[in-house]
Each structure stands twice: as structure tokens, then as C-alpha cells.
């Protein structure tokens, strides 16, 4: 990962951790230990899924912009489908509170997405190559 990617990862992970800890406290108050377990599983799921997605997009970005876009779309689609499948599979779980799990996943996903967007906006990347040559303009 490049330094910019690490900054984006930190910018997304820290708010997610904060929201996740609030979710754990609320889950403990409302659902007890089972709620806390569900919330912790939700935090771990979001952290792993979105970190893997960011690493995949970062890796693909070194290959080409088209691969980066393909990796972003594919990782997003896979994450949404797998999270939906897990929410459905755990809906009747008794080892932890499925509602605390689901609400934590949703809250942490929103926090991660907002943190990631904010991190990308703060990077101040160039949109244009300053030394790029334009075809047909002559050689400098």
C-alpha cells in the first residue's frame, strides 16, 4: 500500500472504530452480553471486508485506472452480497444478538464509507499531469 492509501485507511478505520464502540455500549445496555458479542462480530466483519476492498483497489490502481475501477465495482458488489447473505444467515442466531449485529454492520458501514470519502477528499491528488505532452502541440 502507498502512503496515500494508508491515510485513507486510517481516515476510514478510526471513525468506524468510534461508531463501533458506541454500538457495543448501546448493545450491552439494550441486549446484554449477547448484544456485545453481536456488535463485536459486526465491527470485525466491516473492518475486514472494507480493508480487503481498499487493499484490492489500491493494488489494482497500480496496474491501471481501468483495473482500479473494475476492482472497486467488483469488491463493492461482493461485499454487499456477502453482507446480505450473512445478515440473512445470522437472523435466527442464538449465540449473539442478530439485531445488534445487523445494526452495528449498518452503522459501521456508513461510518467507514463517510470516513473513506473524507480521506480521499483530503488527499489533494493532481487531476492533470503537470509535465504531460499534448499530441499535436509540438515538442517542447
C-alpha positions as a Markdown table, in Angstrom:
| # | Residue | x | y | z |
|---|---|---|---|---|
| 1 | Unk | 0.0 | 0.0 | 0.0 |
| 2 | Unk | 1.1 | 3.5 | -0.7 |
| 3 | Unk | 1.2 | 6.3 | 1.9 |
| 4 | Unk | -2.0 | 7.8 | 0.5 |
| 5 | Unk | -3.8 | 4.5 | 0.8 |
| 6 | Unk | -2.7 | 4.2 | 4.4 |
| 7 | Unk | -4.0 | 7.7 | 5.1 |
| 8 | Unk | -7.4 | 6.8 | 3.6 |
| 9 | Unk | -7.4 | 3.5 | 5.6 |
| 10 | Unk | -6.8 | 5.4 | 8.8 |
| 11 | Unk | -9.4 | 8.0 | 7.9 |
| 12 | Unk | -12.0 | 5.3 | 7.5 |
| 13 | Unk | -10.9 | 2.9 | 10.3 |
| 14 | Unk | -10.9 | 5.5 | 13.1 |
| 15 | Unk | -14.5 | 6.7 | 12.7 |
| 16 | Unk | -15.6 | 3.1 | 12.2 |
| 17 | Unk | -13.9 | 2.1 | 15.5 |
| 18 | Unk | -15.6 | 5.0 | 17.3 |
| 19 | Unk | -19.0 | 4.2 | 15.9 |
| 20 | Unk | -18.4 | 0.5 | 16.7 |
| 21 | Unk | -17.5 | 1.2 | 20.3 |
| 22 | Unk | -20.7 | 3.3 | 20.7 |
| 23 | Unk | -22.6 | 0.4 | 19.1 |
| 24 | Unk | -21.1 | -2.1 | 21.6 |
| 25 | Unk | -22.1 | 0.1 | 24.6 |
| 26 | Unk | -25.6 | 0.5 | 23.3 |
| 27 | Unk | -25.8 | -3.2 | 22.6 |
| 28 | Unk | -24.7 | -4.1 | 26.1 |
| 29 | Unk | -27.3 | -1.7 | 27.6 |
| 30 | Unk | -30.1 | -3.0 | 25.4 |
| 31 | Unk | -29.3 | -6.7 | 24.9 |
| 32 | Unk | -26.6 | -7.6 | 27.4 |
| 33 | Unk | -23.6 | -9.8 | 26.7 |
| 34 | Unk | -25.2 | -11.3 | 23.6 |
| 35 | Unk | -25.7 | -7.8 | 22.2 |
| 36 | Unk | -22.0 | -7.0 | 22.8 |
| 37 | Unk | -20.9 | -10.2 | 21.0 |
| 38 | Unk | -23.1 | -9.4 | 18.0 |
| 39 | Unk | -21.7 | -5.9 | 17.9 |
| 40 | Unk | -18.1 | -7.0 | 18.1 |
| 41 | Unk | -18.7 | -9.5 | 15.3 |
| 42 | Unk | -20.3 | -6.7 | 13.2 |
| 43 | Unk | -17.3 | -4.4 | 13.8 |
| 44 | Unk | -14.9 | -7.2 | 12.8 |
| 45 | Unk | -16.9 | -8.0 | 9.7 |
| 46 | Unk | -16.9 | -4.4 | 8.5 |
| 47 | Unk | -13.3 | -3.8 | 9.3 |
| 48 | Unk | -12.1 | -7.0 | 7.4 |
| 49 | Unk | -14.4 | -6.6 | 4.4 |
| 50 | Unk | -13.6 | -2.9 | 3.8 |
| 51 | Unk | -9.9 | -3.2 | 4.5 |
| 52 | Unk | -9.6 | -6.1 | 2.0 |
| 53 | Unk | -11.6 | -4.0 | -0.5 |
| 54 | Unk | -9.4 | -1.0 | -0.1 |
| 55 | Unk | -6.2 | -3.1 | -0.5 |
| 56 | Unk | -7.7 | -4.7 | -3.6 |
| 57 | Unk | -8.5 | -1.3 | -5.1 |
| 58 | Unk | -5.0 | 0.0 | -4.2 |
| 59 | Unk | -3.3 | -3.0 | -5.8 |
| 60 | Unk | -5.4 | -2.7 | -8.9 |
| 61 | Unk | -4.7 | 1.0 | -9.1 |
| 62 | Unk | -1.0 | 0.3 | -9.6 |
| 63 | Unk | -1.9 | -1.7 | -12.7 |
| 64 | Unk | -4.2 | 0.7 | -14.5 |
| 65 | Unk | -7.2 | 3.0 | -13.9 |
| 66 | Unk | -9.5 | 0.6 | -15.6 |
| 67 | Unk | -8.4 | -2.3 | -13.3 |
| 68 | Unk | -8.9 | 0.0 | -10.3 |
| 69 | Unk | -12.5 | 0.8 | -11.4 |
| 70 | Unk | -13.2 | -2.9 | -12.0 |
| 71 | Unk | -11.7 | -3.8 | -8.6 |
| 72 | Unk | -13.8 | -1.1 | -6.9 |
| 73 | Unk | -17.0 | -2.2 | -8.5 |
| 74 | Unk | -16.4 | -5.9 | -8.0 |
| 75 | Unk | -15.3 | -5.6 | -4.4 |
| 76 | Unk | -18.4 | -3.4 | -3.7 |
| 77 | Unk | -20.7 | -5.9 | -5.3 |
| 78 | Unk | -19.1 | -8.9 | -3.4 |
| 79 | Unk | -19.2 | -7.0 | -0.1 |
| 80 | Unk | -22.9 | -6.1 | -0.5 |
| 81 | Unk | -23.9 | -9.7 | -1.5 |
| 82 | Unk | -21.8 | -11.3 | 1.3 |
| 83 | Unk | -23.0 | -8.9 | 4.0 |
| 84 | Unk | -26.7 | -9.5 | 2.9 |
| 85 | Unk | -26.1 | -13.3 | 3.0 |
| 86 | Unk | -24.5 | -13.1 | 6.4 |
| 87 | Unk | -27.3 | -10.9 | 7.8 |
| 88 | Unk | -29.9 | -13.4 | 6.4 |
| 89 | Unk | -27.9 | -16.4 | 7.7 |
| 90 | Unk | -27.5 | -15.0 | 11.2 |
| 91 | Unk | -31.0 | -13.7 | 11.5 |
| 92 | Unk | -32.0 | -16.6 | 13.9 |
| 93 | Unk | -28.7 | -16.9 | 15.7 |
| 94 | Unk | -28.8 | -17.6 | 19.5 |
| 95 | Unk | -25.1 | -17.3 | 20.3 |
| 96 | Unk | -25.3 | -13.5 | 19.9 |
| 97 | Unk | -28.0 | -10.9 | 19.2 |
| 98 | Unk | -28.6 | -10.7 | 15.5 |
| 99 | Unk | -30.2 | -7.3 | 15.7 |
| 100 | Unk | -27.2 | -5.8 | 17.4 |
| 101 | Unk | -25.0 | -7.5 | 14.8 |
| 102 | Unk | -27.1 | -6.1 | 11.9 |
| 103 | Unk | -27.4 | -2.6 | 13.2 |
| 104 | Unk | -23.7 | -2.5 | 14.0 |
| 105 | Unk | -22.8 | -3.6 | 10.5 |
| 106 | Unk | -25.0 | -0.9 | 9.0 |
| 107 | Unk | -23.7 | 1.9 | 11.3 |
| 108 | Unk | -20.1 | 0.8 | 10.8 |
| 109 | Unk | -20.5 | 0.6 | 7.0 |
| 110 | Unk | -21.9 | 4.1 | 6.9 |
| 111 | Unk | -19.0 | 5.4 | 9.2 |
| 112 | Unk | -16.4 | 3.6 | 7.0 |
| 113 | Unk | -17.9 | 5.0 | 3.8 |
| 114 | Unk | -18.0 | 8.5 | 5.1 |
| 115 | Unk | -14.5 | 8.3 | 6.5 |
| 116 | Unk | -13.2 | 6.9 | 3.3 |
| 117 | Unk | -14.8 | 9.6 | 1.2 |
| 118 | Unk | -13.4 | 12.2 | 3.6 |
| 119 | Unk | -10.0 | 10.6 | 3.4 |
| 120 | Unk | -10.0 | 10.7 | -0.4 |
| 121 | Unk | -11.1 | 14.3 | -0.5 |
| 122 | Unk | -8.2 | 15.3 | 1.8 |
| 123 | Unk | -5.5 | 13.7 | -0.3 |
| 124 | Unk | -5.3 | 16.6 | -2.8 |
| 125 | Unk | -4.2 | 14.5 | -5.7 |
| 126 | Unk | -3.4 | 16.1 | -9.0 |
| 127 | Unk | -6.0 | 15.6 | -11.7 |
| 128 | Unk | -3.7 | 16.6 | -14.5 |
| 129 | Unk | -0.1 | 15.6 | -15.1 |
| 130 | Unk | 1.9 | 18.9 | -14.9 |
| 131 | Unk | 4.6 | 17.8 | -17.4 |
| 132 | Unk | 2.3 | 15.9 | -19.8 |
| 133 | Unk | 2.8 | 16.4 | -23.5 |
| 134 | Unk | -0.3 | 17.0 | -25.6 |
| 135 | Unk | -0.3 | 15.3 | -29.0 |
| 136 | Unk | -0.3 | 17.8 | -31.9 |
| 137 | Unk | 1.1 | 20.6 | -29.8 |
| 138 | Unk | 4.7 | 20.2 | -30.8 |
| 139 | Unk | 7.6 | 19.1 | -28.7 |
| 140 | Unk | 9.0 | 21.5 | -26.2 |
